[in-house]
Amino acid sequence: MLQVHASGYNQNDHHARKHTGSEPGSSLRYQTHRETENAMGRKLEIDLQGDELHARWHLQHFRGLAAARIWCEIINHSNEPVGLEYVSSLSLYAIGSLPWEKSGRLHLAHNNWYGEAQWKKNSLPELGLEKVNHFSLDRISIENTGTWSSIGYLPCAAFEDTIAGTTLLWQIEHNGSWQWEIGDYRDQLYLQVSGPTENESHWWKKLAPGESFTSVPVAITLVTGGLDAALREITRYRRRILRPSADNIELPVIFNDYMNCLSGDPTTEKLFPLIDAAAEAGCEYFCIDCGWYSDGEWWDGVGEWQPSAARFPGGIREPLEYIAAKGMKSGLWLELEVMGTACQLANTLPDACFFIRHGKRVIDHQRYQLDFRHPLVQAHADQVITRLVEDYGISYIKMDYNINAGSGTELAADSPGDGLLQHNRAWLAWLKKTLDRYPNLVIENCGSGGLRMDYALLQQHSIQSVSDQTDYRLMACIAAASASAVTPEQAAIWSYPLREGDREEVVMNMINSLLLRVHQSGHLAELSKERFALVREGIALYKTYRQKIPHLEPFWPLEMPSFTSPWLAFGLRNEQEAWLAVWRMESEQEAITLPVPFVETMTCIYPQAEQRRCQPVLQPQNVSVSLPDKMTARLFHLTFAD
């Protein structure tokens, strides 16, 4: 049921790097269980007893969903400290049909800067796990260590059983280090999922007598069908656990001045024409991005968050008030978890306010990492938020995070990983407290784009910046896949028409965002009238259906996209209707057939001028779309037959 390994205990298994055969975990025995009903659904708790440790295993099922959240508590009931090295949140045995080497397909969500949410499907032998005995010493292990929770991979993956026709998907709901592995044991496959570990992430916890430790939660779903069916079910689950927010209901359009626009160099003079253009285009929020707090180069000076007098001679309130006068709500960029090495405040705070390893402050990319366990750090963060919201009157914060502080901090911790886990949980507690203080404040989650896309954070944040990708053609692939990482109503995708571009470039930019959250940018004030009209048309169209998005399910007629896909297709649907985006990338074929059955009508709705020329061919089990030119996109509305 769970694996728990502690220092000084025998790992009773020929295991190599595997987290199997753990002790005292393997010696825990059933004691009792309880089943209860609560607001979310049915809850199962199972108590396991050992000589030194007591374990309580939790499974929270969600009413009406094929999904559950699983975690465990470990309690030391002995008279001596116990050093924890590994605690599984989820441990499953025999997860696939035999022979597993032929039936199993592992879906991994590769996630990198400029290349988020890229799913790849492989058999286990293709990934190096071969059937060589009734068990082996090999495993497929995916891990993340540090303060970016989704660098390399998203904290979720899926195992498809092609014989049974089912897919098992798991999601680690943690904003720090985590690890999972699949291996073979006694002819079967097992899956184990955990938060930080000693072997992978320098985590070790000294559990004093009477003390308890709670593992990070893991969500799991098992569905009939493939990856797309599992992603639809986890989308339903993600929506169920979201913090209630008007932002996720109304889906307002946000203009941000950074991407392919001011690029961190805002001034009052530069902002005014952008504010005018954003308002005319139909945007409802205007966020001034990075640089507002520094006279010049700002990277290593962040930390005090005082507005630059050189950039804003009339004060920061001047552009903020101008935004309000144009009927939009204002926002500012923050990176509140760090202080630059050149920040004077960093020299006045004690070392205990920062991550410390080997007796030195951790420095990454000219930044110190603040430790949110410390009351001075929380007080500093509270003061900044209060000033921005109450004094400046902002309604939106882009909360960015551009470093990876590594394994953690040794200060006031049993190990660096222990310090990191405590900090991770302290940051979440601070975030919840802040949103309780200002329930109408929208705080965007960003970590160099999508490098902190996890549902510890995204249960609280209503919106996620999915990517920093600056090429709209590559952004199309990320946009088409982003609803696999976060709910569509949380997935903010940049639309940034270029200063010098053509009509189709604007269209693709807009379509990239029109089924998700619109993050508008670009030098709108410098576009031609025709190209600006396309932006305004797209935003106006979005407003006609956006409140349906939180109730629609994602689907991918061409399976998950990749950067080499000749065509891309992503849609949102219910039983009666759908909105479907189709992109022709570098395909030599002018038409594509999409396996979308029972379509009664299919109309091109963006750009409106293409409605007559873009006429799909409808068949009982599929539709065909023609796009004469490469690097073009169209948005369709579909209705389905009864």
C-alpha positions as CSV (number, residue, x, y, z in Angstrom):
1,M,0.0,0.0,0.0
2,L,2.9,2.4,0.6
3,Q,6.7,2.4,0.7
4,V,8.5,4.0,3.6
5,H,12.2,3.8,4.1
6,A,14.1,5.0,7.1
7,S,17.7,5.3,8.1
8,G,19.2,2.2,9.7
9,Y,16.6,-0.1,8.2
10,N,17.3,-2.9,5.8
11,Q,16.0,-2.3,2.2
12,N,14.9,-5.9,1.9
13,D,15.0,-6.3,-1.8
14,H,17.5,-6.7,-4.7
15,H,16.5,-3.2,-5.8
16,A,19.4,-1.2,-7.2
17,R,18.0,2.4,-7.6
18,K,14.4,1.3,-7.1
19,H,12.3,2.5,-4.1
20,T,11.0,-1.1,-3.5
21,G,11.5,-3.4,-0.5
22,S,11.4,-0.5,1.9
23,E,11.6,-0.9,5.7
24,P,9.8,-0.3,7.9
25,G,7.2,0.3,5.1
26,S,7.1,-3.4,4.1
27,S,6.4,-4.4,7.7
28,L,3.4,-2.2,8.3
29,R,0.2,-4.2,8.8
30,Y,-3.5,-3.3,8.5
31,Q,-5.0,-2.1,11.7
32,T,-8.3,-0.5,10.9
33,H,-10.1,1.6,8.3
34,R,-12.9,4.2,8.1
35,E,-15.2,5.3,5.3
36,T,-17.0,8.7,5.5
37,E,-18.8,11.1,3.3
38,N,-17.8,14.8,2.9
39,A,-18.4,17.7,0.7
40,M,-16.1,16.4,-2.1
41,G,-17.2,12.8,-2.1
42,R,-16.3,9.6,-0.3
43,K,-13.2,9.4,1.9
44,L,-11.3,6.2,2.8
45,E,-8.7,6.1,5.5
46,I,-6.6,3.0,6.3
47,D,-4.4,2.7,9.4
48,L,-1.3,0.6,9.2
49,Q,0.8,-0.3,12.3
50,G,4.5,-1.1,12.7
51,D,6.9,-1.4,15.6
52,E,8.0,2.2,15.4
53,L,5.8,3.9,12.8
54,H,2.1,4.3,12.4
55,A,0.8,5.1,8.9
56,R,-2.6,6.5,7.8
57,W,-3.3,6.2,4.1
58,H,-5.9,8.6,2.7
59,L,-8.0,8.3,-0.5
60,Q,-10.4,11.1,-1.3
61,H,-12.8,10.2,-4.1
62,F,-14.5,13.0,-5.9
63,R,-18.3,12.6,-6.4
64,G,-19.2,12.0,-10.0
65,L,-15.6,11.7,-11.2
66,A,-13.3,8.8,-12.0
67,A,-10.7,10.5,-9.9
68,A,-9.2,10.5,-6.4
69,R,-6.6,12.2,-4.4
70,I,-4.2,10.1,-2.4
71,W,-1.6,10.9,0.4
72,C,-0.4,9.4,3.6
73,E,0.7,10.4,7.1
74,I,3.6,8.8,8.9
75,I,3.6,9.1,12.8
76,N,6.5,8.1,15.0
77,H,5.0,6.3,18.0
78,S,8.4,5.0,19.3
79,N,10.6,6.6,21.9
80,E,13.4,7.3,19.5
81,P,13.8,9.6,16.4
82,V,13.2,8.0,13.0
83,G,15.0,9.3,9.9
84,L,12.7,9.2,6.9
85,E,14.4,8.8,3.5
86,Y,11.5,7.9,1.2
87,V,7.7,8.1,1.6
88,S,5.4,7.1,-1.3
89,S,2.2,9.0,-1.7
90,L,0.9,6.4,-4.2
91,S,2.1,2.8,-4.7
92,L,0.3,0.6,-7.2
93,Y,1.1,-3.0,-8.3
94,A,0.2,-4.8,-11.5
95,I,-0.8,-1.7,-13.4
96,G,-0.8,-3.2,-16.9
97,S,-1.9,-6.3,-18.8
98,L,0.7,-9.0,-19.5
99,P,2.9,-9.1,-21.4
100,W,3.5,-5.5,-20.3
101,E,6.4,-5.0,-22.6
102,K,4.0,-5.3,-25.5
103,S,0.8,-3.8,-24.0
104,G,2.1,-0.8,-22.2
105,R,2.5,2.7,-23.5
106,L,3.9,5.5,-21.4
107,H,2.9,9.1,-22.1
108,L,5.4,11.6,-20.9
109,A,4.7,15.4,-20.9
110,H,8.1,17.0,-21.7
111,N,8.1,20.6,-20.5
112,N,10.8,23.1,-21.2
113,W,11.3,26.8,-21.5
114,Y,9.8,27.8,-24.9
115,G,8.7,24.2,-25.3
116,E,5.9,23.5,-22.8
117,A,3.4,20.5,-22.7
118,Q,5.0,18.3,-25.4
119,W,3.6,14.8,-24.9
120,K,5.5,11.8,-26.3
121,K,4.3,8.2,-26.3
122,N,6.6,5.2,-26.1
123,S,6.6,1.5,-25.2
124,L,8.6,0.7,-22.1
125,P,11.3,-1.2,-24.1
126,E,11.7,1.9,-26.2
127,L,12.5,3.8,-23.0
128,G,14.9,1.1,-21.9
129,L,12.8,-1.1,-19.6
130,E,13.0,-4.6,-21.0
131,K,11.6,-7.9,-19.9
132,V,14.8,-9.8,-18.9
133,N,13.7,-11.9,-15.9
134,H,10.7,-12.2,-13.6
135,F,12.1,-8.9,-12.3
136,S,14.9,-6.6,-13.2
137,L,17.0,-3.9,-11.5
138,D,15.9,-1.3,-14.0
139,R,13.2,1.4,-13.7
140,I,11.9,4.4,-15.6
141,S,12.3,7.2,-13.2
142,I,11.2,10.8,-13.7
143,E,12.0,13.4,-11.1
144,N,12.2,17.1,-10.5
145,T,14.5,18.7,-7.9
146,G,14.2,22.4,-7.0
147,T,11.9,25.4,-7.0
148,W,10.7,25.0,-10.6
149,S,8.2,22.1,-10.3
150,S,7.8,21.5,-14.0
151,I,11.2,21.9,-15.6
152,G,11.9,18.9,-17.9
153,Y,8.5,17.3,-17.4
154,L,5.1,18.2,-16.2
155,P,4.3,16.7,-12.8
156,C,1.9,14.3,-14.4
157,A,2.1,11.3,-16.8
158,A,-0.1,8.5,-18.1
159,F,0.2,4.8,-18.6
160,E,-1.9,3.3,-21.4
161,D,-2.8,-0.4,-21.4
162,T,-3.5,-1.2,-25.0
163,I,-4.9,-4.7,-24.2
164,A,-7.4,-3.6,-21.6
165,G,-8.1,-0.3,-23.4
166,T,-7.6,1.8,-20.3
167,T,-5.3,4.7,-19.3
168,L,-4.1,5.5,-15.9
169,L,-3.1,9.2,-15.3
170,W,-1.4,10.6,-12.2
171,Q,-0.8,14.2,-11.2
172,I,1.6,15.3,-8.4
173,E,0.2,18.3,-6.6
174,H,3.4,19.8,-5.3
175,N,5.3,23.0,-6.0
176,G,8.8,21.6,-5.3
177,S,10.7,18.4,-5.7
178,W,9.0,15.1,-6.7
179,Q,9.8,11.7,-8.2
180,W,7.9,8.8,-9.7
181,E,9.0,5.5,-11.1
182,I,7.7,2.5,-13.1
183,G,9.6,-0.8,-12.8
184,D,9.0,-4.5,-12.9
185,Y,8.6,-6.8,-9.9
186,R,7.6,-10.5,-9.9
187,D,6.6,-10.3,-13.6
188,Q,4.3,-7.3,-13.1
189,L,4.7,-3.5,-13.4
190,Y,4.5,-1.2,-10.4
191,L,4.1,2.5,-10.1
192,Q,5.3,4.6,-7.2
193,V,4.8,8.3,-6.8
194,S,6.3,10.6,-4.1
195,G,7.3,14.1,-3.3
196,P,11.0,14.8,-2.4
197,T,13.3,11.8,-1.7
198,E,16.8,11.5,-0.3
199,N,18.3,9.7,-3.3
200,E,16.9,12.1,-5.9
201,S,16.4,15.4,-4.2
202,H,18.4,15.5,-0.9
203,W,15.4,15.2,1.3
204,W,15.7,13.6,4.7
205,K,13.3,14.1,7.6
206,K,14.1,13.5,11.3
207,L,10.8,12.4,12.8
208,A,10.8,12.9,16.5
209,P,8.8,10.8,18.9
210,G,5.1,11.7,18.5
211,E,5.8,13.8,15.4
212,S,4.0,13.2,12.1
213,F,4.9,13.8,8.4
214,T,2.3,14.2,5.6
215,S,3.3,13.3,2.1
216,V,2.5,15.4,-1.0
217,P,-0.9,14.6,-2.5
218,V,-1.2,12.8,-5.8
219,A,-4.3,12.8,-8.0
220,I,-5.1,9.7,-10.1
221,T,-7.7,8.8,-12.7
222,L,-8.4,5.5,-14.5
223,V,-10.5,5.7,-17.7
224,T,-11.5,3.6,-20.6
225,G,-9.8,5.1,-23.7
226,G,-6.5,6.7,-24.4
227,L,-4.6,9.8,-23.3
228,D,-7.3,12.2,-24.6
229,A,-9.9,10.5,-22.4
230,A,-7.7,10.6,-19.4
231,L,-7.0,14.3,-20.0
232,R,-10.7,15.1,-20.2
233,E,-11.2,13.4,-16.8
234,I,-8.3,15.1,-15.1
235,T,-9.7,18.4,-16.5
236,R,-13.0,17.7,-14.7
237,Y,-11.0,17.0,-11.5
238,R,-8.9,20.1,-11.9
239,R,-12.0,22.2,-12.2
240,R,-13.4,20.6,-9.1
241,I,-10.5,21.6,-6.9
242,L,-10.0,25.2,-8.1
243,R,-10.3,28.0,-5.7
244,P,-13.6,29.8,-6.5
245,S,-12.8,32.9,-8.6
246,A,-14.7,35.3,-10.8
247,D,-11.7,35.4,-13.0
248,N,-12.3,31.7,-14.0
249,I,-15.9,32.5,-14.8
250,E,-15.6,35.8,-16.7
251,L,-12.3,35.2,-18.5
252,P,-11.4,38.9,-19.0
253,V,-9.0,39.8,-21.8
254,I,-5.5,40.9,-20.5
255,F,-3.1,43.1,-22.3
256,N,0.5,42.7,-21.1
257,D,3.2,45.1,-22.5
258,Y,6.1,42.6,-22.5
259,M,6.0,40.0,-25.2
260,N,7.2,41.2,-28.6
261,C,6.4,44.7,-27.3
262,L,8.2,46.7,-24.6
263,S,10.2,43.7,-23.4
264,G,10.8,45.0,-19.9
265,D,11.4,48.6,-20.8
266,P,8.1,50.5,-19.9
267,T,7.9,54.2,-19.5
268,T,4.9,56.6,-19.3
269,E,5.6,57.8,-22.8
270,K,5.7,54.3,-24.3
271,L,2.7,53.1,-22.3
272,F,0.1,55.8,-23.2
273,P,-0.3,54.8,-26.9
274,L,-0.4,51.1,-25.9
275,I,-3.1,51.8,-23.3
276,D,-5.1,53.6,-25.9
277,A,-4.8,50.7,-28.4
278,A,-5.4,48.0,-25.9
279,A,-8.7,49.7,-24.8
280,E,-9.7,50.2,-28.4
281,A,-9.0,46.5,-29.1
282,G,-11.3,45.5,-26.3
283,C,-8.9,44.4,-23.6
284,E,-10.2,44.6,-20.0
285,Y,-6.9,44.4,-18.0
286,F,-3.6,46.2,-18.7
287,C,-0.6,44.8,-16.9
288,I,2.7,46.7,-16.9
289,D,5.3,44.0,-16.9
290,C,8.9,44.0,-15.6
291,G,11.1,47.0,-15.3
292,W,8.7,49.4,-13.7
293,Y,10.7,49.5,-10.5
294,S,14.2,50.3,-11.9
295,D,15.7,53.2,-13.7
296,G,17.8,51.0,-16.0
297,E,19.0,47.4,-15.9
298,W,16.7,45.8,-13.4
299,W,17.6,42.1,-13.3
300,D,19.9,41.9,-10.2
301,G,18.3,44.9,-8.4
302,V,14.8,43.5,-7.8
303,G,13.5,43.2,-4.3
304,E,12.2,46.5,-3.0
305,W,9.5,47.1,-5.7
306,Q,9.5,50.9,-5.6
307,P,8.6,52.6,-8.9
308,S,11.2,54.2,-11.0
309,A,11.2,58.0,-11.1
310,A,13.1,58.0,-14.3
311,R,10.6,55.8,-16.1
312,F,7.6,57.5,-14.6
313,P,8.3,61.2,-14.0
314,G,4.8,61.8,-12.9
315,G,4.8,58.7,-10.7
316,I,3.5,55.2,-11.3
317,R,0.0,56.3,-10.5
318,E,-0.1,58.3,-13.7
319,P,-0.2,55.4,-16.2
320,L,-2.2,53.3,-13.7
321,E,-4.9,56.0,-13.5
322,Y,-4.8,56.4,-17.3
323,I,-5.5,52.6,-17.6
324,A,-8.5,53.1,-15.3
325,A,-9.7,56.1,-17.3
326,K,-9.7,54.0,-20.4
327,G,-12.1,51.5,-18.7
328,M,-9.5,48.8,-17.9
329,K,-8.2,47.4,-14.7
330,S,-4.5,47.8,-14.0
331,G,-1.8,45.3,-13.1
332,L,1.9,45.1,-12.3
333,W,4.6,42.4,-12.6
334,L,6.3,41.0,-9.4
335,E,8.9,38.4,-8.6
336,L,8.3,38.4,-4.9
337,E,10.2,35.2,-3.9
338,V,13.6,36.6,-4.9
339,M,15.9,39.5,-4.2
340,G,18.6,40.6,-6.6
341,T,22.2,40.5,-5.4
342,A,22.4,44.3,-6.0
343,C,19.2,45.0,-3.9
344,Q,20.1,47.1,-0.9
345,L,17.4,45.5,1.2
346,A,19.0,42.1,0.7
347,N,22.0,43.5,2.6
348,T,20.0,44.5,5.6
349,L,18.0,41.3,6.1
350,P,19.6,38.5,8.1
351,D,20.8,35.3,6.3
352,A,17.9,33.4,7.9
353,C,15.6,35.1,5.4
354,F,17.3,33.4,2.5
355,F,18.1,29.9,1.3
356,I,21.4,28.8,2.8
357,R,23.6,25.8,1.7
358,H,27.0,25.0,3.1
359,G,26.8,28.2,5.2
360,K,26.4,30.5,2.2
361,R,23.4,32.2,0.6
362,V,22.2,30.4,-2.5
363,I,22.7,32.6,-5.5
364,D,21.1,31.7,-8.9
365,H,21.2,34.1,-11.9
366,Q,22.1,37.1,-9.7
367,R,19.2,36.4,-7.3
368,Y,18.8,35.3,-3.7
369,Q,16.0,33.0,-2.9
370,L,13.8,34.2,0.0
371,D,12.7,31.7,2.6
372,F,9.0,32.1,3.2
373,R,9.1,30.3,6.6
374,H,10.7,33.5,8.1
375,P,8.3,36.1,9.5
376,L,10.4,39.0,8.2
377,V,10.0,37.6,4.6
378,Q,6.3,37.3,5.0
379,A,6.0,40.8,6.5
380,H,8.0,42.2,3.5
381,A,5.8,40.4,1.0
382,D,2.6,41.6,2.8
383,Q,3.8,45.2,2.8
384,V,4.5,45.0,-1.0
385,I,1.1,43.6,-1.8
386,T,-0.7,46.1,0.5
387,R,1.1,49.0,-1.2
388,L,0.3,47.8,-4.7
389,V,-3.3,47.0,-4.1
390,E,-4.3,49.7,-1.6
391,D,-2.1,52.5,-2.6
392,Y,-1.7,52.0,-6.3
393,G,-5.1,50.5,-6.8
394,I,-4.0,47.5,-9.0
395,S,-6.3,44.5,-9.6
396,Y,-3.8,42.1,-11.2
397,I,-0.4,40.8,-10.4
398,K,1.8,38.8,-12.7
399,M,3.7,36.7,-10.2
400,D,6.8,35.6,-12.0
401,Y,9.7,33.4,-10.8
402,N,12.8,33.1,-12.9
403,I,15.4,31.1,-11.0
404,N,15.7,27.6,-9.7
405,A,17.1,27.6,-6.2
406,G,18.1,24.0,-6.3
407,S,17.8,21.3,-3.6
408,G,16.7,23.6,-0.8
409,T,18.1,25.2,2.3
410,E,19.9,23.6,5.2
411,L,18.8,26.4,7.7
412,A,16.3,25.2,10.4
413,A,15.9,22.0,8.5
414,D,17.0,18.3,8.7
415,S,18.2,18.4,5.1
416,P,18.1,20.9,2.2
417,G,15.1,19.0,0.8
418,D,13.3,19.3,4.1
419,G,13.9,23.0,4.1
420,L,12.6,23.3,0.6
421,L,9.5,21.3,1.4
422,Q,8.8,23.6,4.4
423,H,9.3,26.7,2.2
424,N,7.1,25.3,-0.5
425,R,4.3,24.8,2.0
426,A,4.9,28.2,3.6
427,W,4.6,29.9,0.2
428,L,1.3,28.2,-0.5
429,A,0.0,29.2,3.0
430,W,1.1,32.8,2.3
431,L,-0.6,32.8,-1.2
432,K,-3.8,31.5,0.3
433,K,-3.7,34.1,3.0
434,T,-3.1,36.9,0.5
435,L,-6.0,35.8,-1.7
436,D,-8.2,35.7,1.3
437,R,-7.2,39.3,2.1
438,Y,-7.9,40.4,-1.4
439,P,-10.5,38.1,-2.9
440,N,-10.9,40.3,-6.0
441,L,-7.2,40.3,-6.8
442,V,-6.1,38.2,-9.7
443,I,-2.6,36.7,-9.3
444,E,-1.2,35.1,-12.4
445,N,1.1,32.1,-11.9
446,C,4.3,32.4,-14.0
447,G,7.7,30.7,-13.8
448,S,9.7,31.7,-16.9
449,G,6.5,30.8,-18.6
450,G,5.3,27.3,-17.6
451,L,8.1,26.0,-15.4
452,R,5.8,26.0,-12.3
453,M,2.7,24.5,-13.8
454,D,1.5,22.3,-10.9
455,Y,-1.8,21.9,-9.1
456,A,-0.5,22.8,-5.7
457,L,-0.2,26.4,-7.1
458,L,-2.9,26.2,-9.7
459,Q,-5.6,25.3,-7.1
460,Q,-5.0,28.8,-5.9
461,H,-4.1,30.8,-9.0
462,S,-6.9,31.4,-11.5
463,I,-4.5,31.9,-14.5
464,Q,-1.2,30.4,-15.7
465,S,1.3,31.9,-18.1
466,V,1.9,28.8,-20.2
467,S,5.0,29.9,-22.2
468,D,7.5,32.6,-23.0
469,Q,7.7,31.4,-26.6
470,T,8.3,34.5,-28.9
471,D,7.6,32.8,-32.2
472,Y,3.9,32.6,-32.9
473,R,4.3,29.6,-35.2
474,L,5.9,27.6,-32.4
475,M,3.4,29.0,-29.9
476,A,0.7,27.4,-32.0
477,C,1.9,24.0,-31.0
478,I,2.2,24.9,-27.3
479,A,-1.3,26.5,-27.4
480,A,-2.8,23.4,-29.0
481,A,-1.4,21.3,-26.2
482,S,-1.7,23.6,-23.2
483,A,-5.1,22.3,-22.0
484,S,-3.3,19.1,-21.2
485,A,-1.3,20.9,-18.5
486,V,-4.0,23.2,-17.1
487,T,-7.7,23.8,-17.5
488,P,-8.5,25.8,-20.7
489,E,-9.8,28.7,-18.6
490,Q,-6.5,29.0,-16.7
491,A,-4.2,28.7,-19.8
492,A,-2.9,32.1,-20.8
493,I,-1.5,32.2,-24.3
494,W,0.2,35.2,-25.8
495,S,-1.2,36.8,-29.0
496,Y,1.4,39.3,-30.2
497,P,1.0,40.6,-33.7
498,L,4.3,41.7,-35.1
499,R,5.2,45.2,-36.2
500,E,5.9,44.0,-39.7
501,G,3.8,41.0,-40.5
502,D,0.9,40.1,-42.8
503,R,-2.7,39.3,-42.4
504,E,-2.3,35.5,-41.7
505,E,0.3,36.2,-39.1
506,V,-2.2,38.2,-37.1
507,V,-4.9,35.5,-37.6
508,M,-2.6,32.7,-36.3
509,N,-1.6,34.8,-33.3
510,M,-5.2,35.4,-32.4
511,I,-6.3,31.8,-32.9
512,N,-3.5,30.6,-30.7
513,S,-5.3,32.2,-27.7
514,L,-9.0,32.2,-28.6
515,L,-9.9,28.9,-27.0
516,L,-7.9,29.6,-23.8
517,R,-7.1,32.8,-22.0
518,V,-6.1,35.8,-24.2
519,H,-2.8,37.3,-23.2
520,Q,-2.7,40.1,-25.8
521,S,0.5,42.0,-26.5
522,G,2.4,43.4,-29.4
523,H,2.7,47.0,-30.7
524,L,-1.0,47.3,-31.4
525,A,-0.7,51.1,-31.8
526,E,1.7,50.5,-34.8
527,L,-0.4,48.0,-36.7
528,S,-2.1,48.8,-40.0
529,K,-5.9,49.4,-39.8
530,E,-6.6,46.0,-41.4
531,R,-4.4,44.1,-39.1
532,F,-5.6,45.9,-36.0
533,A,-9.2,45.2,-37.1
534,L,-8.4,41.5,-37.0
535,V,-7.2,41.8,-33.4
536,R,-10.4,43.7,-32.4
537,E,-12.5,41.1,-34.3
538,G,-10.9,38.2,-32.5
539,I,-11.4,39.7,-29.1
540,A,-15.0,40.6,-29.8
541,L,-15.7,37.1,-31.0
542,Y,-14.0,35.6,-27.9
543,K,-16.4,37.6,-25.7
544,T,-19.4,35.9,-27.3
545,Y,-18.4,32.4,-26.1
546,R,-15.7,32.7,-23.4
547,Q,-18.1,32.1,-20.4
548,K,-18.8,28.7,-21.9
549,I,-15.1,27.7,-21.9
550,P,-15.0,26.6,-18.2
551,H,-17.8,24.1,-19.0
552,L,-16.3,22.7,-22.2
553,E,-14.1,19.6,-22.5
554,P,-10.8,19.7,-24.5
555,F,-10.3,17.3,-27.4
556,W,-7.5,16.7,-29.9
557,P,-8.6,15.1,-33.2
558,L,-5.1,14.6,-34.4
559,E,-3.8,13.4,-31.0
560,M,-1.3,15.5,-29.1
561,P,0.7,18.0,-31.2
562,S,4.4,18.3,-31.6
563,F,6.7,20.9,-33.1
564,T,7.1,18.7,-36.2
565,S,3.3,18.1,-36.7
566,P,2.3,19.1,-40.2
567,W,-1.2,20.0,-39.0
568,L,-2.5,20.9,-35.5
569,A,-6.1,20.6,-34.2
570,F,-7.5,21.4,-30.8
571,G,-11.0,22.0,-29.7
572,L,-13.4,22.5,-26.8
573,R,-16.8,20.8,-26.9
574,N,-19.9,19.6,-25.1
575,E,-22.6,17.2,-26.5
576,Q,-24.2,19.9,-28.6
577,E,-21.4,22.1,-30.0
578,A,-17.7,22.7,-30.3
579,W,-15.1,25.3,-31.1
580,L,-12.2,23.9,-33.1
581,A,-8.9,25.5,-34.1
582,V,-7.0,24.1,-37.1
583,W,-3.5,25.0,-38.1
584,R,-1.7,24.1,-41.3
585,M,2.0,24.2,-40.5
586,E,4.6,22.9,-42.9
587,S,2.4,20.3,-44.5
588,E,2.6,19.8,-48.3
589,Q,-1.0,18.7,-48.2
590,E,-3.7,21.4,-48.6
591,A,-6.4,19.4,-46.8
592,I,-6.7,17.4,-43.6
593,T,-9.3,14.9,-42.5
594,L,-10.3,15.1,-38.8
595,P,-12.0,12.1,-37.1
596,V,-14.8,14.2,-35.5
597,P,-18.1,12.2,-36.0
598,F,-21.7,13.3,-36.2
599,V,-21.0,16.9,-37.2
600,E,-24.2,18.6,-38.5
601,T,-22.8,22.1,-39.2
602,M,-19.2,23.5,-39.3
603,T,-18.7,27.2,-39.9
604,C,-15.5,29.2,-40.0
605,I,-16.0,32.0,-37.4
606,Y,-12.6,33.6,-37.5
607,P,-11.6,35.4,-39.5
608,Q,-15.2,36.2,-40.5
609,A,-14.1,37.2,-44.0
610,E,-13.1,33.6,-44.7
611,Q,-16.5,32.1,-43.9
612,R,-17.5,31.6,-47.5
613,R,-14.1,30.5,-48.8
614,C,-13.4,28.0,-46.1
615,Q,-16.1,25.4,-46.5
616,P,-15.3,22.1,-44.7
617,V,-16.6,18.8,-46.1
618,L,-18.7,16.8,-43.6
619,Q,-18.9,13.0,-43.5
620,P,-20.7,10.9,-40.9
621,Q,-17.4,10.0,-39.1
622,N,-15.1,12.8,-40.0
623,V,-14.7,16.3,-41.5
624,S,-12.2,17.6,-44.0
625,V,-10.7,21.1,-43.9
626,S,-8.7,22.8,-46.7
627,L,-6.2,25.6,-46.1
628,P,-4.5,26.5,-49.3
629,D,-1.4,28.1,-47.7
630,K,1.2,27.0,-45.2
631,M,1.3,28.6,-41.8
632,T,-2.3,29.5,-41.7
633,A,-5.1,28.9,-39.1
634,R,-8.8,29.0,-38.9
635,L,-11.3,28.8,-36.0
636,F,-14.6,26.8,-36.6
637,H,-17.8,26.4,-34.7
638,L,-19.4,23.0,-34.9
639,T,-22.8,21.6,-34.0
640,F,-23.5,17.9,-33.6
641,A,-26.5,15.8,-34.7
642,D,-28.7,14.3,-32.0
